[in-house]
C-alpha cells in the first residue's frame, strides 16, 4: 500500500510539472506573438513613411566686396627697427656689441634676440647654409630684465670671443 501511495504521489507531481510546463510554453508563445506583432506594425509604419525632404542649397561664389585686406605680416620681409629696444636696453646692448659690426638686438616682451653677423658667427657651416642667419634667443627674467639681458649679452660675447673695443676689418 505504501508503494502505491508513493507511486500515486510521484505521478501527481509529474502531471503537475507537465501542466506548469505547458502553461509556461503557452504564456511565452503569447508574449512572443505580441512582441512580433508590435515589431511588424512598427516596420510597416516606417516603410509607409516617406523620407523627409532635404532642403539643399547650392554653393555659390562668394560676393566680391570692394574691401582690400592687408597682406599677412609674415609674408613681408622683416625689417629691423632700432626703436624696438628702449634707450636703456639699447645702452646695455651697445655696451657689449657694436652696431657697425652688424649686430642687431630685438626685444619683444621678455624674448630677447641677438642677430649675429655671419662673418662673426661661430656656428657650423651647415647651420649657416641652412638658416642663412645666426640668431641667439633667450627668454629674459621678467623680474630683472636689465640684469638678465646684460648677463646674456656677456655670455654671447664670451661664446663668440667678441670684443667691442677691437676694430674689425670687414
C-alpha positions in Angstrom: 0.0 0.0 0.0 2.8 2.3 0.8 4.3 1.7 -2.6 1.1 2.6 -4.5 0.7 5.7 -2.3 4.3 6.8 -3.2 3.7 6.0 -6.9 0.5 8.0 -6.9 2.2 11.0 -5.4 5.0 10.7 -7.9 2.6 10.6 -10.8 0.7 13.6 -9.4 3.9 15.5 -9.2 4.8 14.6 -12.8 1.3 15.6 -14.0 1.6 18.9 -12.1 5.0 19.6 -13.7 3.7 18.8 -17.2 0.8 21.2 -16.6 3.1 24.0 -15.4 5.4 23.4 -18.4 2.5 23.7 -20.9 1.2 26.8 -19.1 4.7 28.4 -19.3 5.0 27.4 -23.0 1.7 29.0 -23.9 2.4 32.2 -21.9 5.8 32.5 -23.6 4.3 31.9 -27.1 1.6 34.6 -26.4 4.2 37.1 -25.3 6.5 36.4 -28.3 3.5 36.7 -30.6 2.7 40.1 -29.1 6.3 41.3 -29.5 6.4 40.1 -33.1 3.1 41.9 -33.8 4.4 45.2 -32.4 7.6 44.9 -34.4 5.7 44.1 -37.6 3.4 47.2 -37.1 6.4 49.4 -36.5 8.3 48.2 -39.6 5.1 48.7 -41.7 4.7 52.3 -40.3 8.4 53.0 -41.1 8.0 51.6 -44.6 4.9 53.7 -45.2 6.5 56.9 -44.1 8.1 58.9 -46.9 11.6 60.1 -46.3 11.8 63.7 -45.2 12.8 66.0 -48.0 16.0 67.8 -47.6 16.5 71.4 -48.3 19.8 71.6 -50.1 21.3 74.9 -51.0 23.7 75.1 -53.9 27.0 76.7 -53.2 27.6 80.0 -54.9 30.6 82.1 -55.5 31.3 84.5 -52.6 30.3 88.0 -53.2 33.1 90.3 -54.2 33.1 93.3 -51.9 35.4 96.2 -52.7 37.4 95.7 -49.5 41.1 95.4 -49.7 42.7 93.2 -47.0 46.2 93.8 -45.7 48.7 91.2 -46.6 49.7 88.8 -44.0 52.5 90.1 -41.8 54.6 87.0 -42.2 54.6 87.4 -46.0 56.5 90.7 -45.7 60.3 90.6 -45.1 61.3 91.5 -41.6 62.9 94.9 -41.3 64.8 95.6 -38.2 63.7 98.7 -36.2 66.2 100.0 -33.8 63.4 101.6 -31.8 62.3 98.2 -30.6 64.8 98.4 -27.8 64.2 101.2 -25.4 67.2 103.5 -24.9 68.0 101.8 -21.5 68.1 98.4 -23.1 69.9 99.7 -26.2 72.6 101.1 -23.9 73.1 97.7 -22.3 73.2 96.0 -25.8 75.7 98.6 -27.1 77.9 98.0 -24.1 78.7 94.6 -25.4 78.0 94.8 -29.2 78.9 97.4 -31.8 76.1 98.1 -34.2 78.5 98.9 -37.0 79.8 95.3 -36.9 76.3 94.1 -37.9 74.8 93.0 -34.5 71.1 93.6 -34.2 69.2 93.4 -30.9 65.4 92.7 -30.6 63.3 92.6 -27.5 59.6 91.6 -27.6 58.1 91.1 -24.2 60.7 89.1 -22.4 62.0 87.3 -25.6 65.4 88.8 -26.4 67.1 88.0 -29.7 70.6 88.9 -30.9 71.3 88.6 -34.6 74.9 87.8 -35.1 76.5 88.7 -38.4 77.5 85.6 -40.3 81.2 86.7 -40.6 81.5 86.8 -36.8 79.3 83.7 -36.1 81.0 80.6 -34.7 78.1 78.4 -35.8 78.9 75.4 -38.1 78.8 76.0 -41.8 75.8 73.6 -42.3 73.8 75.7 -39.8 74.7 79.0 -41.6 73.9 77.5 -45.1 70.6 76.2 -44.0 69.3 79.1 -41.9 71.2 81.9 -43.5 71.2 83.7 -40.1 72.6 83.2 -36.7 70.1 84.3 -34.1 70.7 83.8 -30.4 67.4 83.8 -28.4 66.7 84.0 -24.7 63.7 84.4 -22.5 64.7 87.0 -20.0 63.7 87.0 -16.4 60.6 89.1 -16.1 61.6 90.4 -12.6 65.0 91.6 -13.7 65.0 92.2 -17.5 68.0 94.5 -17.5 70.2 92.2 -15.3 69.3 89.1 -17.3 69.8 90.9 -20.6 73.2 92.1 -19.6 74.2 88.6 -18.4 73.0 87.1 -21.7 74.9 89.7 -23.8 78.0 89.0 -21.8 77.6 85.2 -22.3 77.1 85.6 -26.1 80.2 87.8 -26.3 82.3 85.2 -24.4 80.9 82.5 -26.7 81.8 84.4 -29.8 85.1 85.6 -28.4 84.0 89.1 -29.4 85.5 92.3 -28.1 83.6 95.5 -28.8 86.7 97.6 -28.4 88.6 96.0 -31.2 88.1 97.4 -34.7 87.3 94.7 -37.2 88.4 94.6 -40.8 85.3 93.8 -42.7 
